[in-house]
Amino acid sequence: MPIYEYMCLRCGRLFERIMKVGEGGPPCPDCGAPETQKRVASFGTNAWATFLDRMERKVSPEKFK
């Protein structure tokens, strides 16, 4: 199950929840307001850069000699 980040529309608190895909938004843990907004959570990865480097080495191996 993915981790989602939410923001309370009443008090502005940011919080995270592990939820099923498609499940409705949780209420705010501070003020209890049901009006929360799903946010785009950032995460770090270098998988895409590694993939591009490998493809570049296959297409143009002369650049890496």
Phi and psi restraints in degrees (value plus and minus 20) as a CYANA .aco file:
   2 PRO   PHI     -97.4   -57.4
   2 PRO   PSI     139.2   179.2
   3 ILE   PHI    -116.4   -76.4
   3 ILE   PSI     105.8   145.8
   4 TYR   PHI    -131.2   -91.2
   4 TYR   PSI     127.4   167.4
   5 GLU   PHI    -127.3   -87.3
   5 GLU   PSI     113.8   153.8
   6 TYR   PHI    -144.7  -104.7
   6 TYR   PSI     136.0   176.0
   7 MET   PHI    -146.5  -106.5
   7 MET   PSI     112.2   152.2
   8 CYS   PHI     -94.8   -54.8
   8 CYS   PSI     110.8   150.8
   9 LEU   PHI     -99.0   -59.0
   9 LEU   PSI     -35.4     4.6
  10 ARG   PHI    -109.3   -69.3
  10 ARG   PSI     -74.5   -34.5
  11 CYS   PHI    -124.2   -84.2
  11 CYS   PSI     -31.0     9.0
  12 GLY   PHI      63.9   103.9
  12 GLY   PSI     -14.2    25.8
  13 ARG   PHI     -89.4   -49.4
  13 ARG   PSI     117.9   157.9
  14 LEU   PHI    -117.6   -77.6
  14 LEU   PSI     115.9   155.9
  15 PHE   PHI    -171.0  -131.0
  15 PHE   PSI     140.3   180.3
  16 GLU   PHI    -134.8   -94.8
  16 GLU   PSI     130.8   170.8
  17 ARG   PHI    -163.8  -123.8
  17 ARG   PSI     121.8   161.8
  18 ILE   PHI    -110.1   -70.1
  18 ILE   PSI      98.1   138.1
  19 MET   PHI    -159.4  -119.4
  19 MET   PSI     139.2   179.2
  20 LYS   PHI     -93.2   -53.2
  20 LYS   PSI     131.0   171.0
  21 VAL   PHI     -82.5   -42.5
  21 VAL   PSI     111.4   151.4
  22 GLY   PHI      66.6   106.6
  22 GLY   PSI     -24.6    15.4
  23 GLU   PHI     -93.0   -53.0
  23 GLU   PSI     124.7   164.7
  24 GLY   PHI     -84.0   -44.0
  24 GLY   PSI     140.9   180.9
  25 GLY   PHI     -87.6   -47.6
  25 GLY   PSI     123.4   163.4
  26 PRO   PHI    -101.1   -61.1
  26 PRO   PSI     138.5   178.5
  27 PRO   PHI     -93.9   -53.9
  27 PRO   PSI     140.8   180.8
  28 CYS   PHI     -86.2   -46.2
  28 CYS   PSI     112.2   152.2
  29 PRO   PHI     -91.6   -51.6
  29 PRO   PSI     -39.2     0.8
  30 ASP   PHI    -107.8   -67.8
  30 ASP   PSI     -78.4   -38.4
  31 CYS   PHI    -122.0   -82.0
  31 CYS   PSI     -30.8     9.2
  32 GLY   PHI      60.3   100.3
  32 GLY   PSI     -14.2    25.8
  33 ALA   PHI     -86.3   -46.3
  33 ALA   PSI     115.4   155.4
  34 PRO   PHI     -98.7   -58.7
  34 PRO   PSI     -31.7     8.3
  35 GLU   PHI    -105.2   -65.2
  35 GLU   PSI      75.2   115.2
  36 THR   PHI    -144.0  -104.0
  36 THR   PSI     133.9   173.9
  37 GLN   PHI    -140.8  -100.8
  37 GLN   PSI     110.6   150.6
  38 LYS   PHI     -91.4   -51.4
  38 LYS   PSI     113.5   153.5
  39 ARG   PHI    -129.7   -89.7
  39 ARG   PSI     141.5   181.5
  40 VAL   PHI    -105.0   -65.0
  40 VAL   PSI      94.6   134.6
  41 ALA   PHI    -108.9   -68.9
  41 ALA   PSI     117.5   157.5
  42 SER   PHI    -109.4   -69.4
  42 SER   PSI     133.6   173.6
  43 PHE   PHI    -171.3  -131.3
  43 PHE   PSI     137.7   177.7
  44 GLY   PHI    -124.8   -84.8
  44 GLY   PSI     114.7   154.7
  45 THR   PHI    -177.1  -137.1
  45 THR   PSI     131.4   171.4
  46 ASN   PHI    -139.5   -99.5
  46 ASN   PSI      -2.8    37.2
  47 ALA   PHI     -81.1   -41.1
  47 ALA   PSI     -62.7   -22.7
  48 TRP   PHI     -86.9   -46.9
  48 TRP   PSI     -62.4   -22.4
  49 ALA   PHI     -84.1   -44.1
  49 ALA   PSI     -60.3   -20.3
  50 THR   PHI     -83.6   -43.6
  50 THR   PSI     -63.6   -23.6
  51 PHE   PHI     -79.8   -39.8
  51 PHE   PSI     -66.7   -26.7
  52 LEU   PHI     -83.9   -43.9
  52 LEU   PSI     -60.0   -20.0
  53 ASP   PHI     -81.4   -41.4
  53 ASP   PSI     -63.8   -23.8
  54 ARG   PHI     -84.0   -44.0
  54 ARG   PSI     -60.9   -20.9
  55 MET   PHI     -85.6   -45.6
  55 MET   PSI     -61.1   -21.1
  56 GLU   PHI     -82.3   -42.3
  56 GLU   PSI     -60.2   -20.2
  57 ARG   PHI     -84.6   -44.6
  57 ARG   PSI     -54.7   -14.7
  58 LYS   PHI     -94.1   -54.1
  58 LYS   PSI     -59.6   -19.6
  59 VAL   PHI     -96.3   -56.3
  59 VAL   PSI     -62.2   -22.2
  60 SER   PHI    -150.6  -110.6
  60 SER   PSI      50.5    90.5
  61 PRO   PHI     -84.8   -44.8
  61 PRO   PSI     -42.2    -2.2
  62 GLU   PHI     -85.4   -45.4
  62 GLU   PSI     -44.7    -4.7
  63 LYS   PHI     -88.8   -48.8
  63 LYS   PSI     -41.3    -1.3
  64 PHE   PHI    -128.8   -88.8
  64 PHE   PSI      -0.8    39.2
